[in-house]
Amino acid sequence: MTRACDAARVVAARTPSGCAVAPFQGALSLAPQAILFDLDGTLVDSVPDLARCVNAALASVGHAAADQDRVRGWVGEGAARLLHRALTGSPEGIAPAALHGQAMAVFNAHYAAEPCRDSRLYPGVATTLAALAGAGIRLGCVTNKPHRFVQPLLAALGLGERFASIIGGDSTARLKPDPLPVLAALSGLGVVADRCLLVGDSRIDMAAGRAAGVATVAVTYGYDRSCDFAAAGAVAVLDRLTDLPTVWGQPAITG
């Protein structure tokens, strides 16, 4: 199901670096030349592996394990912030530098060794990406996950060659919701902002896209379940990724 967003409900916002975020007035009238996708919570449910590695890191510093539901709420702003949240139990918490560094080293070692033991693509992802690529739409991935972990994860899930541009959390000087990663992906694909869409599952994705001048589409099945995506500026909100072509007036993807 596709729910068109009411532009009047879009609120003004700013990214942490101070970039103004302007509202969009509707979906694209033409098929996009390119589509950028968030990774965790949009294409892949990676929480089982992230939780496993977070708990290895917590155990290494004498902290109790966290369940997957709690880890799911911590995902979205990169591995360093994930570990700060795990160590402090607070979304805004900052752990002592030495403690964080020790836990981060353990997390990185475990995740690098096995980034895809239990992670899975969401339903319809492989079919949708194949159909979009077959229609000549250029695809990019923009994630706050460190770049060195992205390609191994995509490869393990059969998407290793699907994206023409991959921007990780350390590919640019700033993470989403700053627009810089989105702008870098646009440059890599050779596409202007108004001929592109960004698909994500969080208010972070919506803010990054809007700040870069890219229309955003939200999926409801990801990690940011409390987000009012219409207010966050999404031009459409999808329960299934296969409905993505309906945003520009084409039938949903089947098969």
C-alpha positions in Angstrom: 0.0 0.0 0.0 1.2 3.5 -0.8 0.2 6.5 1.2 0.8 9.9 -0.3 2.1 12.4 2.2 0.3 15.7 2.9 2.8 18.4 2.1 1.1 20.7 4.6 2.3 18.4 7.4 6.0 18.7 6.4 7.9 20.6 9.1 11.0 22.7 8.7 14.2 21.2 10.1 17.9 21.5 10.1 20.7 18.9 10.0 23.4 19.0 12.7 25.7 20.9 10.4 23.0 23.6 10.0 21.9 22.9 6.5 18.3 24.0 5.9 15.8 21.3 5.0 13.0 22.4 2.7 9.7 20.5 2.2 8.8 18.7 -1.0 5.4 19.2 -2.6 4.9 15.7 -4.0 6.4 12.7 -5.7 8.3 12.7 -8.9 6.3 13.2 -12.1 8.8 11.2 -14.0 10.6 7.9 -13.3 13.8 8.7 -11.5 17.2 8.3 -13.2 18.7 6.9 -9.9 17.5 5.7 -6.6 19.6 5.7 -3.4 18.9 3.1 -0.7 19.7 3.1 3.0 21.0 -0.4 4.1 20.1 -1.5 7.6 16.4 -1.5 8.2 15.6 -0.7 4.5 17.2 -3.5 2.5 18.6 -5.8 5.2 17.5 -6.8 8.7 21.0 -6.8 10.1 20.0 -6.6 13.8 20.7 -10.3 14.6 24.4 -9.9 13.6 24.8 -6.5 15.1 23.3 -7.7 18.4 25.7 -10.7 18.4 28.7 -8.4 17.9 27.4 -5.8 20.3 27.0 -8.4 23.0 30.5 -9.7 22.4 31.8 -6.2 22.9 29.7 -5.7 26.1 30.9 -9.0 27.5 34.6 -8.0 26.9 34.1 -5.0 29.2 32.0 -6.8 31.8 28.6 -5.4 30.8 25.4 -7.4 30.5 24.0 -8.4 27.2 21.3 -6.5 25.4 18.4 -8.2 23.6 17.8 -7.7 19.9 14.8 -5.3 20.4 17.0 -3.0 22.4 19.8 -3.1 19.8 17.3 -2.4 17.0 16.5 0.9 18.7 20.2 1.9 18.8 20.9 1.3 15.1 21.1 4.1 12.5 23.9 6.5 13.3 26.9 4.4 12.7 28.9 1.8 14.7 30.6 4.2 17.0 27.2 5.7 18.2 25.8 2.2 18.4 28.5 1.2 20.9 28.1 4.4 22.9 24.4 3.6 23.3 25.1 0.0 24.2 27.7 0.9 26.8 25.6 3.6 28.4 22.1 2.3 27.8 21.1 5.8 26.6 20.4 7.1 23.0 22.4 10.2 23.8 25.0 8.6 26.1 28.7 9.0 25.7 30.9 6.2 27.1 34.4 6.9 28.5 36.9 7.0 25.6 39.0 4.0 26.9 36.0 1.9 27.5 34.5 2.7 24.2 37.7 2.1 22.3 38.1 -1.4 23.9 34.5 -2.4 23.1 34.7 -0.9 19.6 37.8 -3.0 18.8 36.0 -6.2 19.9 32.8 -5.3 17.9 34.8 -4.5 14.8 36.7 -7.8 15.0 33.6 -9.9 15.4 31.6 -8.0 12.7 34.5 -8.1 10.2 34.8 -11.9 10.7 31.1 -12.6 10.2 29.0 -9.7 9.0 26.2 -12.0 7.6 25.7 -15.0 9.8 22.0 -14.3 10.4 21.2 -11.0 8.5 18.5 -11.3 5.8 17.1 -9.3 3.0 13.6 -8.0 3.6 10.9 -9.5 1.4 10.8 -8.2 -2.1 14.2 -6.5 -2.0 16.1 -8.7 -4.5 13.1 -8.6 -6.9 12.7 -4.9 -6.6 16.4 -4.1 -7.2 16.6 -6.4 -10.1 13.5 -4.8 -11.7 14.8 -1.3 -11.2 18.2 -2.1 -12.6 16.5 -3.8 -15.6 14.6 -0.6 -16.2 17.8 1.3 -16.5 17.6 3.1 -13.2 21.0 3.6 -11.5 21.2 2.3 -7.9 23.2 3.5 -5.0 23.6 2.6 -1.4 24.1 5.3 1.3 24.6 3.9 4.8 26.1 5.0 8.1 27.7 1.5 8.4 31.5 1.7 8.0 32.4 1.2 4.4 34.6 -1.9 5.0 31.6 -3.8 6.3 29.2 -2.9 3.5 30.5 -4.8 0.5 31.0 -8.1 2.3 27.5 -7.9 3.6 26.0 -7.1 0.2 28.0 -9.8 -1.4 26.9 -12.4 1.1 23.3 -11.4 0.4 23.7 -11.7 -3.4 23.8 -7.9 -4.0 27.5 -7.5 -4.5 27.3 -6.1 -8.0 23.9 -4.4 -7.8 25.0 -0.8 -6.7 27.0 1.6 -8.9 27.8 3.8 -5.9 28.3 2.8 -2.3 28.8 5.4 0.4 29.6 4.1 3.9 29.7 5.9 7.2 33.4 6.7 6.8 33.3 7.5 3.1 32.7 11.2 3.8 33.5 13.6 6.6 30.0 13.5 8.1 27.2 10.9 8.5 23.6 11.1 7.6 21.5 13.1 8.5 24.0 15.5 7.0 23.5 15.7 3.3 27.2 15.1 2.4 26.9 11.3 1.9 23.9 11.7 -0.3 25.6 14.4 -2.3 28.7 12.1 -2.7 26.4 9.3 -4.0 24.8 11.7 -6.5 28.2 12.7 -7.8 29.3 9.1 -8.1 26.2 8.2 -10.1 26.4 11.4 -12.2 22.7 12.3 -11.4 21.2 15.6 -10.3 19.2 15.7 -7.1 15.8 16.3 -8.7 16.0 13.1 -10.8 16.8 10.9 -7.9 14.9 9.3 -4.9 16.3 8.2 -1.6 14.6 5.3 0.1 15.0 4.8 3.9 13.4 3.6 7.1 14.3 6.5 9.5 14.0 10.2 10.2 17.8 10.3 9.6 17.3 9.2 6.0 14.5 11.6 5.4 16.5 14.6 6.7 19.6 13.6 4.7 17.7 13.3 1.5 15.8 16.5 1.9 18.9 18.5 2.9 20.5 17.2 -0.3 17.5 18.2 -2.4 16.5 14.6 -3.0 12.9 13.4 -2.6 12.6 10.8 0.0 10.4 7.6 0.3 10.0 5.8 3.6 9.4 2.1 4.3 7.5 1.2 7.4 9.0 -2.2 8.2 12.4 -0.9 9.3 13.8 0.2 12.7 12.4 3.7 13.2 8.8 2.6 13.9 8.0 5.8 15.9 8.7 8.2 13.0 6.0 10.4 11.5 7.3 10.1 8.0 4.9 12.6 6.5 6.1 15.2 8.9 9.7 14.1 8.2 9.2 15.0 4.5 8.6 11.7 2.8 6.8 12.0 -0.5 5.4 8.5 0.0 5.3 5.9 2.7 5.4 2.2 1.6 4.6 -1.0 3.5 6.3 -3.0 0.8 9.4 -2.2 -1.2 7.8 -3.7 -4.3 5.4 -0.8 -4.4 8.2 1.7 -5.1 7.3 2.2 -8.8 3.9 3.4 -7.8 5.6 6.6 -6.5 6.1 7.7 -10.1 2.9 6.2 -11.5 4.0 2.7 -12.5 2.6 -0.6 -11.4 4.1 -2.3 -8.4 6.7 -5.0 -9.0 5.5 -8.6 -9.0 7.2 -11.9 -9.1 
